Each structure stands twice: as C-alpha cells, then as structure tokens.
Amino acid sequence: MKPTKKYQAAKASYNVTRAEIYGERDHCCEGCGTWQGPIACSHRIPVSKRPDLRCDKDNIDLMCHPCHELVETGKYDDLANGKAIHHYIAEIDPQYLQEKLNRRDFLAA
C-alpha cells in the first residue's frame, strides 16, 4: 500500500525536526549521558497517543536503547532527565502519565 500524502508530509516534517535536534544537542543520551551505541530520538509521549506532538522538540529526547526502554516502562526516576520527562508529561497529558505509572506499578508487582 502506498503511503498517503498526509503521512509523507508528517514524516518529512519530523525528519526536519529530527535533523534540527541533532544539530542543536550533544550526540549523547539525555537519560544516562552515554556517547556509545546508537542514540535515537525518543518521544516522551508517543506519536500513537498524541500525533500532534510528533514534531514538538520538548517531547523528544536523544536516548540510547536502554534509556528509551525506561521511558517506555514509565521508570523515569532511573533517568538523569527523568524529572523533566515526568513534569512535561504531567503538564501536557496527565491522563497518559497516570496510565504509564499504573502500568509501571502493575509490572513491578
């Protein structure tokens, strides 16, 4: 199936945002500070939940894979920028934050 024009436009816009982020920030993980391994853009609030935040630079961190997994599981306290992530999500989408924290607590039990 061919990608829609809307999808292609969103992807092009995100690619511009991603290039800007790589140009503006150090190429290290914002969660742990490592410079080793692949460092990729990680959305604090996933695009699947909030497509309107796809290109919001405040919603995107540069992360190594292990730190990205901590974000995915809601373990923000284990990250150097965890308080900033928690605060951002609480301000922008408190319902999503509660879902993440409930899931984290469920997985820990």
Gaussian input, Z-matrix of N, CA and C with variables (Angstrom, degrees):
# hf/3-21g

backbone

0 1
 N
 C     1     B1
 C     2     B2     1     A1
 N     3     B3     2     A2     1     D1
 C     4     B4     3     A3     2     D2
 C     5     B5     4     A4     3     D3
 N     6     B6     5     A5     4     D4
 C     7     B7     6     A6     5     D5
 C     8     B8     7     A7     6     D6
 N     9     B9     8     A8     7     D7
 C    10    B10     9     A9     8     D8
 C    11    B11    10    A10     9     D9
 N    12    B12    11    A11    10    D10
 C    13    B13    12    A12    11    D11
 C    14    B14    13    A13    12    D12
 N    15    B15    14    A14    13    D13
 C    16    B16    15    A15    14    D14
 C    17    B17    16    A16    15    D15
 N    18    B18    17    A17    16    D16
 C    19    B19    18    A18    17    D17
 C    20    B20    19    A19    18    D18
 N    21    B21    20    A20    19    D19
 C    22    B22    21    A21    20    D20
 C    23    B23    22    A22    21    D21
 N    24    B24    23    A23    22    D22
 C    25    B25    24    A24    23    D23
 C    26    B26    25    A25    24    D24
 N    27    B27    26    A26    25    D25
 C    28    B28    27    A27    26    D26
 C    29    B29    28    A28    27    D27
 N    30    B30    29    A29    28    D28
 C    31    B31    30    A30    29    D29
 C    32    B32    31    A31    30    D30
 N    33    B33    32    A32    31    D31
 C    34    B34    33    A33    32    D32
 C    35    B35    34    A34    33    D33
 N    36    B36    35    A35    34    D34
 C    37    B37    36    A36    35    D35
 C    38    B38    37    A37    36    D36
 N    39    B39    38    A38    37    D37
 C    40    B40    39    A39    38    D38
 C    41    B41    40    A40    39    D39
 N    42    B42    41    A41    40    D40
 C    43    B43    42    A42    41    D41
 C    44    B44    43    A43    42    D42
 N    45    B45    44    A44    43    D43
 C    46    B46    45    A45    44    D44
 C    47    B47    46    A46    45    D45
 N    48    B48    47    A47    46    D46
 C    49    B49    48    A48    47    D47
 C    50    B50    49    A49    48    D48
 N    51    B51    50    A50    49    D49
 C    52    B52    51    A51    50    D50
 C    53    B53    52    A52    51    D51
 N    54    B54    53    A53    52    D52
 C    55    B55    54    A54    53    D53
 C    56    B56    55    A55    54    D54
 N    57    B57    56    A56    55    D55
 C    58    B58    57    A57    56    D56
 C    59    B59    58    A58    57    D57
 N    60    B60    59    A59    58    D58
 C    61    B61    60    A60    59    D59
 C    62    B62    61    A61    60    D60
 N    63    B63    62    A62    61    D61
 C    64    B64    63    A63    62    D62
 C    65    B65    64    A64    63    D63
 N    66    B66    65    A65    64    D64
 C    67    B67    66    A66    65    D65
 C    68    B68    67    A67    66    D66
 N    69    B69    68    A68    67    D67
 C    70    B70    69    A69    68    D68
 C    71    B71    70    A70    69    D69
 N    72    B72    71    A71    70    D70
 C    73    B73    72    A72    71    D71
 C    74    B74    73    A73    72    D72
 N    75    B75    74    A74    73    D73
 C    76    B76    75    A75    74    D74
 C    77    B77    76    A76    75    D75
 N    78    B78    77    A77    76    D76
 C    79    B79    78    A78    77    D77
 C    80    B80    79    A79    78    D78
 N    81    B81    80    A80    79    D79
 C    82    B82    81    A81    80    D80
 C    83    B83    82    A82    81    D81
 N    84    B84    83    A83    82    D82
 C    85    B85    84    A84    83    D83
 C    86    B86    85    A85    84    D84
 N    87    B87    86    A86    85    D85
 C    88    B88    87    A87    86    D86
 C    89    B89    88    A88    87    D87
 N    90    B90    89    A89    88    D88
 C    91    B91    90    A90    89    D89
 C    92    B92    91    A91    90    D90
 N    93    B93    92    A92    91    D91
 C    94    B94    93    A93    92    D92
 C    95    B95    94    A94    93    D93
 N    96    B96    95    A95    94    D94
 C    97    B97    96    A96    95    D95
 C    98    B98    97    A97    96    D96
 N    99    B99    98    A98    97    D97
 C   100   B100    99    A99    98    D98
 C   101   B101   100   A100    99    D99
 N   102   B102   101   A101   100   D100
 C   103   B103   102   A102   101   D101
 C   104   B104   103   A103   102   D102
 N   105   B105   104   A104   103   D103
 C   106   B106   105   A105   104   D104
 C   107   B107   106   A106   105   D105
 N   108   B108   107   A107   106   D106
 C   109   B109   108   A108   107   D107
 C   110   B110   109   A109   108   D108
 N   111   B111   110   A110   109   D109
 C   112   B112   111   A111   110   D110
 C   113   B113   112   A112   111   D111
 N   114   B114   113   A113   112   D112
 C   115   B115   114   A114   113   D113
 C   116   B116   115   A115   114   D114
 N   117   B117   116   A116   115   D115
 C   118   B118   117   A117   116   D116
 C   119   B119   118   A118   117   D117
 N   120   B120   119   A119   118   D118
 C   121   B121   120   A120   119   D119
 C   122   B122   121   A121   120   D120
 N   123   B123   122   A122   121   D121
 C   124   B124   123   A123   122   D122
 C   125   B125   124   A124   123   D123
 N   126   B126   125   A125   124   D124
 C   127   B127   126   A126   125   D125
 C   128   B128   127   A127   126   D126
 N   129   B129   128   A128   127   D127
 C   130   B130   129   A129   128   D128
 C   131   B131   130   A130   129   D129
 N   132   B132   131   A131   130   D130
 C   133   B133   132   A132   131   D131
 C   134   B134   133   A133   132   D132
 N   135   B135   134   A134   133   D133
 C   136   B136   135   A135   134   D134
 C   137   B137   136   A136   135   D135
 N   138   B138   137   A137   136   D136
 C   139   B139   138   A138   137   D137
 C   140   B140   139   A139   138   D138
 N   141   B141   140   A140   139   D139
 C   142   B142   141   A141   140   D140
 C   143   B143   142   A142   141   D141
 N   144   B144   143   A143   142   D142
 C   145   B145   144   A144   143   D143
 C   146   B146   145   A145   144   D144
 N   147   B147   146   A146   145   D145
 C   148   B148   147   A147   146   D146
 C   149   B149   148   A148   147   D147
 N   150   B150   149   A149   148   D148
 C   151   B151   150   A150   149   D149
 C   152   B152   151   A151   150   D150
 N   153   B153   152   A152   151   D151
 C   154   B154   153   A153   152   D152
 C   155   B155   154   A154   153   D153
 N   156   B156   155   A155   154   D154
 C   157   B157   156   A156   155   D155
 C   158   B158   157   A157   156   D156
 N   159   B159   158   A158   157   D157
 C   160   B160   159   A159   158   D158
 C   161   B161   160   A160   159   D159
 N   162   B162   161   A161   160   D160
 C   163   B163   162   A162   161   D161
 C   164   B164   163   A163   162   D162
 N   165   B165   164   A164   163   D163
 C   166   B166   165   A165   164   D164
 C   167   B167   166   A166   165   D165
 N   168   B168   167   A167   166   D166
 C   169   B169   168   A168   167   D167
 C   170   B170   169   A169   168   D168
 N   171   B171   170   A170   169   D169
 C   172   B172   171   A171   170   D170
 C   173   B173   172   A172   171   D171
 N   174   B174   173   A173   172   D172
 C   175   B175   174   A174   173   D173
 C   176   B176   175   A175   174   D174
 N   177   B177   176   A176   175   D175
 C   178   B178   177   A177   176   D176
 C   179   B179   178   A178   177   D177
 N   180   B180   179   A179   178   D178
 C   181   B181   180   A180   179   D179
 C   182   B182   181   A181   180   D180
 N   183   B183   182   A182   181   D181
 C   184   B184   183   A183   182   D182
 C   185   B185   184   A184   183   D183
 N   186   B186   185   A185   184   D184
 C   187   B187   186   A186   185   D185
 C   188   B188   187   A187   186   D186
 N   189   B189   188   A188   187   D187
 C   190   B190   189   A189   188   D188
 C   191   B191   190   A190   189   D189
 N   192   B192   191   A191   190   D190
 C   193   B193   192   A192   191   D191
 C   194   B194   193   A193   192   D192
 N   195   B195   194   A194   193   D193
 C   196   B196   195   A195   194   D194
 C   197   B197   196   A196   195   D195
 N   198   B198   197   A197   196   D196
 C   199   B199   198   A198   197   D197
 C   200   B200   199   A199   198   D198
 N   201   B201   200   A200   199   D199
 C   202   B202   201   A201   200   D200
 C   203   B203   202   A202   201   D201
 N   204   B204   203   A203   202   D202
 C   205   B205   204   A204   203   D203
 C   206   B206   205   A205   204   D204
 N   207   B207   206   A206   205   D205
 C   208   B208   207   A207   206   D206
 C   209   B209   208   A208   207   D207
 N   210   B210   209   A209   208   D208
 C   211   B211   210   A210   209   D209
 C   212   B212   211   A211   210   D210
 N   213   B213   212   A212   211   D211
 C   214   B214   213   A213   212   D212
 C   215   B215   214   A214   213   D213
 N   216   B216   215   A215   214   D214
 C   217   B217   216   A216   215   D215
 C   218   B218   217   A217   216   D216
 N   219   B219   218   A218   217   D217
 C   220   B220   219   A219   218   D218
 C   221   B221   220   A220   219   D219
 N   222   B222   221   A221   220   D220
 C   223   B223   222   A222   221   D221
 C   224   B224   223   A223   222   D222
 N   225   B225   224   A224   223   D223
 C   226   B226   225   A225   224   D224
 C   227   B227   226   A226   225   D225
 N   228   B228   227   A227   226   D226
 C   229   B229   228   A228   227   D227
 C   230   B230   229   A229   228   D228
 N   231   B231   230   A230   229   D229
 C   232   B232   231   A231   230   D230
 C   233   B233   232   A232   231   D231
 N   234   B234   233   A233   232   D232
 C   235   B235   234   A234   233   D233
 C   236   B236   235   A235   234   D234
 N   237   B237   236   A236   235   D235
 C   238   B238   237   A237   236   D236
 C   239   B239   238   A238   237   D237
 N   240   B240   239   A239   238   D238
 C   241   B241   240   A240   239   D239
 C   242   B242   241   A241   240   D240
 N   243   B243   242   A242   241   D241
 C   244   B244   243   A243   242   D242
 C   245   B245   244   A244   243   D243
 N   246   B246   245   A245   244   D244
 C   247   B247   246   A246   245   D245
 C   248   B248   247   A247   246   D246
 N   249   B249   248   A248   247   D247
 C   250   B250   249   A249   248   D248
 C   251   B251   250   A250   249   D249
 N   252   B252   251   A251   250   D250
 C   253   B253   252   A252   251   D251
 C   254   B254   253   A253   252   D252
 N   255   B255   254   A254   253   D253
 C   256   B256   255   A255   254   D254
 C   257   B257   256   A256   255   D255
 N   258   B258   257   A257   256   D256
 C   259   B259   258   A258   257   D257
 C   260   B260   259   A259   258   D258
 N   261   B261   260   A260   259   D259
 C   262   B262   261   A261   260   D260
 C   263   B263   262   A262   261   D261
 N   264   B264   263   A263   262   D262
 C   265   B265   264   A264   263   D263
 C   266   B266   265   A265   264   D264
 N   267   B267   266   A266   265   D265
 C   268   B268   267   A267   266   D266
 C   269   B269   268   A268   267   D267
 N   270   B270   269   A269   268   D268
 C   271   B271   270   A270   269   D269
 C   272   B272   271   A271   270   D270
 N   273   B273   272   A272   271   D271
 C   274   B274   273   A273   272   D272
 C   275   B275   274   A274   273   D273
 N   276   B276   275   A275   274   D274
 C   277   B277   276   A276   275   D275
 C   278   B278   277   A277   276   D276
 N   279   B279   278   A278   277   D277
 C   280   B280   279   A279   278   D278
 C   281   B281   280   A280   279   D279
 N   282   B282   281   A281   280   D280
 C   283   B283   282   A282   281   D281
 C   284   B284   283   A283   282   D282
 N   285   B285   284   A284   283   D283
 C   286   B286   285   A285   284   D284
 C   287   B287   286   A286   285   D285
 N   288   B288   287   A287   286   D286
 C   289   B289   288   A288   287   D287
 C   290   B290   289   A289   288   D288
 N   291   B291   290   A290   289   D289
 C   292   B292   291   A291   290   D290
 C   293   B293   292   A292   291   D291
 N   294   B294   293   A293   292   D292
 C   295   B295   294   A294   293   D293
 C   296   B296   295   A295   294   D294
 N   297   B297   296   A296   295   D295
 C   298   B298   297   A297   296   D296
 C   299   B299   298   A298   297   D297
 N   300   B300   299   A299   298   D298
 C   301   B301   300   A300   299   D299
 C   302   B302   301   A301   300   D300
 N   303   B303   302   A302   301   D301
 C   304   B304   303   A303   302   D302
 C   305   B305   304   A304   303   D303
 N   306   B306   305   A305   304   D304
 C   307   B307   306   A306   305   D305
 C   308   B308   307   A307   306   D306
 N   309   B309   308   A308   307   D307
 C   310   B310   309   A309   308   D308
 C   311   B311   310   A310   309   D309
 N   312   B312   311   A311   310   D310
 C   313   B313   312   A312   311   D311
 C   314   B314   313   A313   312   D312
 N   315   B315   314   A314   313   D313
 C   316   B316   315   A315   314   D314
 C   317   B317   316   A316   315   D315
 N   318   B318   317   A317   316   D316
 C   319   B319   318   A318   317   D317
 C   320   B320   319   A319   318   D318
 N   321   B321   320   A320   319   D319
 C   322   B322   321   A321   320   D320
 C   323   B323   322   A322   321   D321
 N   324   B324   323   A323   322   D322
 C   325   B325   324   A324   323   D323
 C   326   B326   325   A325   324   D324

   B1=1.4438
   B2=1.5331
   B3=1.2949
   B4=1.4616
   B5=1.5321
   B6=1.3510
   B7=1.4624
   B8=1.5357
   B9=1.3125
   B10=1.4641
   B11=1.5271
   B12=1.3108
   B13=1.4619
   B14=1.5231
   B15=1.3206
   B16=1.4614
   B17=1.5351
   B18=1.3316
   B19=1.4639
   B20=1.5263
   B21=1.3234
   B22=1.4618
   B23=1.5260
   B24=1.3309
   B25=1.4624
   B26=1.5284
   B27=1.3332
   B28=1.4687
   B29=1.5219
   B30=1.3242
   B31=1.4651
   B32=1.5288
   B33=1.3307
   B34=1.4689
   B35=1.5220
   B36=1.3169
   B37=1.4648
   B38=1.5311
   B39=1.3372
   B40=1.4587
   B41=1.5288
   B42=1.3201
   B43=1.4676
   B44=1.5305
   B45=1.3168
   B46=1.4673
   B47=1.5256
   B48=1.3295
   B49=1.4727
   B50=1.5175
   B51=1.3125
   B52=1.4695
   B53=1.5317
   B54=1.3157
   B55=1.4703
   B56=1.5235
   B57=1.3263
   B58=1.4667
   B59=1.5312
   B60=1.3252
   B61=1.4662
   B62=1.5206
   B63=1.3237
   B64=1.4690
   B65=1.5272
   B66=1.3241
   B67=1.4583
   B68=1.5181
   B69=1.3258
   B70=1.4651
   B71=1.5289
   B72=1.3179
   B73=1.4682
   B74=1.5234
   B75=1.3364
   B76=1.4702
   B77=1.5227
   B78=1.3131
   B79=1.4615
   B80=1.5301
   B81=1.3230
   B82=1.4614
   B83=1.5210
   B84=1.3127
   B85=1.4533
   B86=1.5237
   B87=1.3211
   B88=1.4567
   B89=1.5267
   B90=1.3287
   B91=1.4596
   B92=1.5184
   B93=1.3531
   B94=1.4730
   B95=1.5214
   B96=1.3284
   B97=1.4584
   B98=1.5183
   B99=1.3315
   B100=1.4586
   B101=1.5260
   B102=1.3201
   B103=1.4650
   B104=1.5182
   B105=1.3377
   B106=1.4609
   B107=1.5180
   B108=1.3203
   B109=1.4562
   B110=1.5142
   B111=1.3095
   B112=1.4588
   B113=1.5313
   B114=1.3091
   B115=1.4636
   B116=1.5295
   B117=1.3219
   B118=1.4620
   B119=1.5248
   B120=1.3108
   B121=1.4629
   B122=1.5249
   B123=1.3115
   B124=1.4558
   B125=1.5302
   B126=1.3241
   B127=1.4648
   B128=1.5204
   B129=1.3130
   B130=1.4696
   B131=1.5289
   B132=1.3155
   B133=1.4618
   B134=1.5184
   B135=1.3264
   B136=1.4621
   B137=1.5278
   B138=1.2984
   B139=1.4592
   B140=1.5278
   B141=1.3237
   B142=1.4671
   B143=1.5270
   B144=1.3320
   B145=1.4687
   B146=1.5238
   B147=1.3318
   B148=1.4671
   B149=1.5222
   B150=1.3371
   B151=1.4652
   B152=1.5211
   B153=1.3265
   B154=1.4615
   B155=1.5280
   B156=1.3316
   B157=1.4674
   B158=1.5256
   B159=1.3273
   B160=1.4651
   B161=1.5270
   B162=1.3148
   B163=1.4726
   B164=1.5272
   B165=1.3274
   B166=1.4667
   B167=1.5294
   B168=1.3206
   B169=1.4724
   B170=1.5189
   B171=1.3375
   B172=1.4647
   B173=1.5246
   B174=1.3231
   B175=1.4598
   B176=1.5271
   B177=1.3261
   B178=1.4646
   B179=1.5268
   B180=1.3104
   B181=1.4664
   B182=1.5238
   B183=1.3218
   B184=1.4607
   B185=1.5176
   B186=1.3320
   B187=1.4601
   B188=1.5143
   B189=1.3336
   B190=1.4567
   B191=1.5311
   B192=1.3133
   B193=1.4715
   B194=1.5402
   B195=1.3469
   B196=1.4655
   B197=1.5371
   B198=1.3285
   B199=1.4687
   B200=1.5253
   B201=1.3155
   B202=1.4621
   B203=1.5300
   B204=1.3108
   B205=1.4701
   B206=1.5262
   B207=1.3381
   B208=1.4687
   B209=1.5255
   B210=1.3229
   B211=1.4635
   B212=1.5306
   B213=1.3208
   B214=1.4636
   B215=1.5228
   B216=1.3228
   B217=1.4693
   B218=1.5225
   B219=1.3390
   B220=1.4604
   B221=1.5114
   B222=1.3261
   B223=1.4678
   B224=1.5343
   B225=1.3197
   B226=1.4633
   B227=1.5292
   B228=1.3263
   B229=1.4698
   B230=1.5244
   B231=1.3117
   B232=1.4606
   B233=1.5301
   B234=1.3362
   B235=1.4624
   B236=1.5268
   B237=1.3200
   B238=1.4635
   B239=1.5319
   B240=1.3296
   B241=1.4607
   B242=1.5364
   B243=1.3181
   B244=1.4613
   B245=1.5110
   B246=1.3362
   B247=1.4680
   B248=1.5195
   B249=1.3235
   B250=1.4720
   B251=1.5255
   B252=1.3247
   B253=1.4662
   B254=1.5224
   B255=1.3177
   B256=1.4644
   B257=1.5297
   B258=1.3151
   B259=1.4689
   B260=1.5313
   B261=1.3132
   B262=1.4633
   B263=1.5284
   B264=1.3311
   B265=1.4615
   B266=1.5263
   B267=1.3348
   B268=1.4674
   B269=1.5283
   B270=1.3030
   B271=1.4624
   B272=1.5358
   B273=1.3235
   B274=1.4609
   B275=1.5237
   B276=1.3308
   B277=1.4667
   B278=1.5299
   B279=1.3392
   B280=1.4743
   B281=1.5240
   B282=1.3240
   B283=1.4589
   B284=1.5279
   B285=1.3282
   B286=1.4637
   B287=1.5250
   B288=1.3308
   B289=1.4664
   B290=1.5197
   B291=1.3195
   B292=1.4604
   B293=1.5210
   B294=1.3369
   B295=1.4627
   B296=1.5310
   B297=1.3421
   B298=1.4728
   B299=1.5191
   B300=1.3273
   B301=1.4634
   B302=1.5280
   B303=1.3228
   B304=1.4618
   B305=1.5258
   B306=1.3237
   B307=1.4610
   B308=1.5249
   B309=1.3520
   B310=1.4579
   B311=1.5305
   B312=1.3481
   B313=1.4644
   B314=1.5245
   B315=1.3359
   B316=1.4606
   B317=1.5283
   B318=1.3247
   B319=1.4637
   B320=1.5308
   B321=1.3469
   B322=1.4608
   B323=1.5318
   B324=1.3194
   B325=1.4780
   B326=1.5064
   A1=109.22
   A2=117.21
   A3=122.93
   A4=110.16
   A5=117.61
   A6=119.78
   A7=111.16
   A8=115.93
   A9=120.69
   A10=110.32
   A11=115.84
   A12=120.63
   A13=110.48
   A14=116.67
   A15=120.75
   A16=110.47
   A17=116.10
   A18=120.72
   A19=110.77
   A20=116.92
   A21=121.07
   A22=110.99
   A23=117.46
   A24=121.11
   A25=110.83
   A26=116.03
   A27=120.13
   A28=110.81
   A29=116.99
   A30=121.16
   A31=110.65
   A32=117.25
   A33=120.97
   A34=110.59
   A35=116.73
   A36=120.96
   A37=110.77
   A38=116.23
   A39=120.27
   A40=111.17
   A41=117.37
   A42=120.42
   A43=111.23
   A44=117.49
   A45=121.08
   A46=109.85
   A47=116.73
   A48=120.91
   A49=110.65
   A50=116.54
   A51=121.01
   A52=111.03
   A53=117.35
   A54=120.89
   A55=110.70
   A56=117.21
   A57=120.71
   A58=110.93
   A59=116.41
   A60=120.44
   A61=110.55
   A62=117.05
   A63=119.98
   A64=111.23
   A65=117.55
   A66=120.77
   A67=113.75
   A68=116.78
   A69=121.74
   A70=114.01
   A71=117.69
   A72=120.99
   A73=110.59
   A74=113.33
   A75=118.98
   A76=108.47
   A77=115.96
   A78=121.05
   A79=109.64
   A80=115.22
   A81=120.55
   A82=108.06
   A83=115.43
   A84=121.11
   A85=109.70
   A86=116.37
   A87=120.88
   A88=111.85
   A89=116.56
   A90=120.73
   A91=113.26
   A92=116.86
   A93=119.70
   A94=113.63
   A95=117.66
   A96=120.60
   A97=115.40
   A98=118.07
   A99=119.24
   A100=111.49
   A101=114.55
   A102=121.92
   A103=110.17
   A104=116.69
   A105=120.80
   A106=111.01
   A107=114.61
   A108=120.27
   A109=111.41
   A110=116.18
   A111=118.91
   A112=111.24
   A113=115.22
   A114=122.18
   A115=106.02
   A116=116.92
   A117=120.89
   A118=110.85
   A119=115.20
   A120=120.93
   A121=109.31
   A122=115.70
   A123=122.23
   A124=108.12
   A125=116.72
   A126=120.72
   A127=110.07
   A128=115.37
   A129=120.44
   A130=109.81
   A131=115.83
   A132=122.19
   A133=105.74
   A134=118.32
   A135=120.48
   A136=113.43
   A137=114.55
   A138=121.82
   A139=109.94
   A140=117.22
   A141=120.23
   A142=111.82
   A143=117.24
   A144=121.89
   A145=111.83
   A146=115.92
   A147=120.83
   A148=110.23
   A149=118.03
   A150=120.13
   A151=113.01
   A152=116.89
   A153=120.68
   A154=112.19
   A155=118.07
   A156=121.99
   A157=112.57
   A158=117.14
   A159=121.92
   A160=112.24
   A161=117.53
   A162=121.73
   A163=112.89
   A164=117.42
   A165=121.19
   A166=107.96
   A167=116.35
   A168=120.24
   A169=112.70
   A170=117.46
   A171=119.95
   A172=111.76
   A173=117.02
   A174=122.22
   A175=112.12
   A176=117.26
   A177=120.72
   A178=110.94
   A179=115.63
   A180=122.25
   A181=108.53
   A182=116.66
   A183=121.40
   A184=106.77
   A185=116.64
   A186=120.68
   A187=112.17
   A188=114.03
   A189=120.22
   A190=107.09
   A191=116.90
   A192=120.16
   A193=113.13
   A194=119.23
   A195=118.26
   A196=112.92
   A197=117.54
   A198=119.59
   A199=110.99
   A200=116.97
   A201=120.26
   A202=109.92
   A203=116.80
   A204=120.63
   A205=111.25
   A206=117.75
   A207=120.36
   A208=110.31
   A209=117.47
   A210=120.76
   A211=109.54
   A212=116.33
   A213=120.85
   A214=111.92
   A215=117.30
   A216=120.93
   A217=113.03
   A218=117.87
   A219=121.28
   A220=114.74
   A221=118.48
   A222=121.93
   A223=109.91
   A224=115.06
   A225=121.23
   A226=112.86
   A227=117.21
   A228=120.83
   A229=112.45
   A230=117.78
   A231=121.97
   A232=112.82
   A233=117.36
   A234=121.84
   A235=111.43
   A236=116.54
   A237=120.89
   A238=110.87
   A239=117.70
   A240=121.41
   A241=111.60
   A242=116.52
   A243=121.36
   A244=114.20
   A245=117.30
   A246=119.56
   A247=110.90
   A248=116.59
   A249=120.56
   A250=110.46
   A251=116.84
   A252=120.69
   A253=109.89
   A254=116.37
   A255=122.02
   A256=110.23
   A257=117.03
   A258=121.79
   A259=110.76
   A260=117.00
   A261=121.37
   A262=110.57
   A263=116.82
   A264=120.00
   A265=110.73
   A266=117.06
   A267=120.69
   A268=111.31
   A269=116.34
   A270=120.91
   A271=111.85
   A272=117.06
   A273=121.80
   A274=113.24
   A275=116.77
   A276=120.13
   A277=110.37
   A278=117.14
   A279=119.96
   A280=113.96
   A281=117.83
   A282=119.79
   A283=110.86
   A284=116.93
   A285=120.41
   A286=110.36
   A287=117.16
   A288=120.04
   A289=110.55
   A290=117.06
   A291=119.92
   A292=111.16
   A293=117.19
   A294=120.62
   A295=110.67
   A296=116.37
   A297=120.58
   A298=111.09
   A299=116.60
   A300=119.87
   A301=111.26
   A302=117.42
   A303=120.57
   A304=110.33
   A305=116.79
   A306=120.86
   A307=110.37
   A308=116.65
   A309=120.66
   A310=110.50
   A311=115.61
   A312=119.84
   A313=111.00
   A314=116.79
   A315=121.21
   A316=110.58
   A317=116.93
   A318=120.92
   A319=111.93
   A320=116.59
   A321=120.96
   A322=111.54
   A323=116.61
   A324=120.51
   A325=112.20
   D1=134.23
   D2=-178.21
   D3=-77.83
   D4=135.53
   D5=177.96
   D6=-61.59
   D7=143.92
   D8=179.61
   D9=-73.25
   D10=162.28
   D11=177.67
   D12=-64.24
   D13=-35.83
   D14=178.39
   D15=-62.85
   D16=-44.90
   D17=178.05
   D18=-63.38
   D19=-44.56
   D20=-179.96
   D21=-61.62
   D22=-39.53
   D23=179.11
   D24=-67.27
   D25=-42.20
   D26=178.57
   D27=-63.33
   D28=-42.53
   D29=179.89
   D30=-65.18
   D31=-41.83
   D32=178.65
   D33=-62.90
   D34=-42.29
   D35=178.80
   D36=-63.89
   D37=-42.75
   D38=178.37
   D39=-64.13
   D40=-39.55
   D41=178.47
   D42=-61.48
   D43=-37.38
   D44=176.03
   D45=-65.47
   D46=-46.36
   D47=179.03
   D48=-60.32
   D49=-45.15
   D50=-179.81
   D51=-61.17
   D52=-43.04
   D53=178.10
   D54=-63.19
   D55=-39.14
   D56=177.45
   D57=-63.43
   D58=-42.51
   D59=179.56
   D60=-62.36
   D61=-46.01
   D62=178.39
   D63=-62.01
   D64=-30.88
   D65=178.57
   D66=-78.58
   D67=-26.70
   D68=-176.00
   D69=-92.37
   D70=-26.48
   D71=-172.50
   D72=-114.02
   D73=159.19
   D74=173.13
   D75=-64.72
   D76=149.57
   D77=-179.39
   D78=-87.83
   D79=59.03
   D80=176.17
   D81=-134.82
   D82=162.97
   D83=179.34
   D84=-69.25
   D85=128.01
   D86=178.41
   D87=-77.96
   D88=-10.93
   D89=179.74
   D90=-88.32
   D91=-35.17
   D92=-176.94
   D93=-133.66
   D94=-11.41
   D95=177.62
   D96=88.59
   D97=0.31
   D98=-178.53
   D99=-67.77
   D100=148.37
   D101=174.97
   D102=-107.47
   D103=-1.92
   D104=-173.92
   D105=-96.64
   D106=150.40
   D107=178.90
   D108=77.72
   D109=175.07
   D110=-179.78
   D111=-69.62
   D112=136.55
   D113=175.88
   D114=-114.80
   D115=122.48
   D116=-175.20
   D117=-127.36
   D118=164.04
   D119=175.95
   D120=-73.56
   D121=134.95
   D122=-179.41
   D123=-129.85
   D124=125.85
   D125=178.87
   D126=-82.20
   D127=130.65
   D128=176.31
   D129=-64.37
   D130=-47.36
   D131=172.40
   D132=-109.72
   D133=118.41
   D134=-173.08
   D135=-60.42
   D136=150.48
   D137=177.81
   D138=-60.28
   D139=-32.25
   D140=179.17
   D141=-62.96
   D142=-29.15
   D143=178.63
   D144=-89.06
   D145=-40.33
   D146=-175.94
   D147=-137.74
   D148=79.98
   D149=179.96
   D150=-59.58
   D151=-24.14
   D152=179.26
   D153=-67.25
   D154=-15.57
   D155=-179.23
   D156=-101.34
   D157=8.87
   D158=-177.87
   D159=-51.25
   D160=-43.11
   D161=-174.62
   D162=-108.34
   D163=13.61
   D164=176.90
   D165=-78.41
   D166=110.95
   D167=-176.17
   D168=-60.36
   D169=-28.60
   D170=177.26
   D171=-69.74
   D172=-17.85
   D173=179.35
   D174=-92.43
   D175=1.49
   D176=-174.81
   D177=-123.19
   D178=128.45
   D179=175.35
   D180=-117.97
   D181=152.49
   D182=169.99
   D183=-88.23
   D184=123.97
   D185=-173.59
   D186=-140.45
   D187=147.63
   D188=168.18
   D189=-78.40
   D190=167.48
   D191=-177.18
   D192=-60.83
   D193=-45.85
   D194=-179.87
   D195=-60.13
   D196=-39.04
   D197=179.40
   D198=-71.76
   D199=-35.34
   D200=175.81
   D201=-60.27
   D202=-39.95
   D203=177.97
   D204=-64.00
   D205=-35.39
   D206=176.88
   D207=-64.71
   D208=-39.83
   D209=176.50
   D210=-63.50
   D211=-44.60
   D212=-179.00
   D213=-59.43
   D214=-33.54
   D215=-177.98
   D216=-97.40
   D217=5.44
   D218=176.12
   D219=76.32
   D220=17.69
   D221=-178.72
   D222=-91.73
   D223=60.65
   D224=-175.29
   D225=-65.26
   D226=-29.73
   D227=-177.79
   D228=-63.27
   D229=-20.31
   D230=-178.35
   D231=-86.07
   D232=1.94
   D233=-176.00
   D234=-112.12
   D235=145.77
   D236=177.43
   D237=-59.91
   D238=-35.74
   D239=179.65
   D240=-103.28
   D241=21.51
   D242=-176.94
   D243=-60.97
   D244=-39.28
   D245=179.19
   D246=-64.85
   D247=-39.48
   D248=178.57
   D249=-64.98
   D250=-41.36
   D251=178.44
   D252=-63.47
   D253=-48.45
   D254=179.97
   D255=-58.12
   D256=-47.14
   D257=-179.11
   D258=-62.50
   D259=-44.97
   D260=-179.67
   D261=-59.80
   D262=-49.55
   D263=-178.48
   D264=-64.47
   D265=-40.79
   D266=179.15
   D267=-60.64
   D268=-37.12
   D269=-178.80
   D270=-76.54
   D271=-42.29
   D272=-173.21
   D273=-85.34
   D274=-40.00
   D275=-175.00
   D276=-150.25
   D277=74.60
   D278=-176.33
   D279=-59.43
   D280=-30.25
   D281=177.99
   D282=-65.16
   D283=-40.87
   D284=177.89
   D285=-64.62
   D286=-41.23
   D287=177.86
   D288=-58.59
   D289=-44.23
   D290=-179.90
   D291=-63.22
   D292=-39.31
   D293=176.55
   D294=-59.98
   D295=-44.60
   D296=-179.54
   D297=-63.31
   D298=-44.46
   D299=-178.38
   D300=-67.88
   D301=-38.02
   D302=176.84
   D303=-63.79
   D304=-42.56
   D305=179.69
   D306=-65.21
   D307=-42.35
   D308=178.88
   D309=-59.43
   D310=-46.14
   D311=-179.51
   D312=-64.19
   D313=-38.26
   D314=178.39
   D315=-63.48
   D316=-44.21
   D317=-178.90
   D318=-67.64
   D319=-29.46
   D320=-178.92
   D321=-76.80
   D322=-23.51
   D323=-176.10
   D324=-74.12

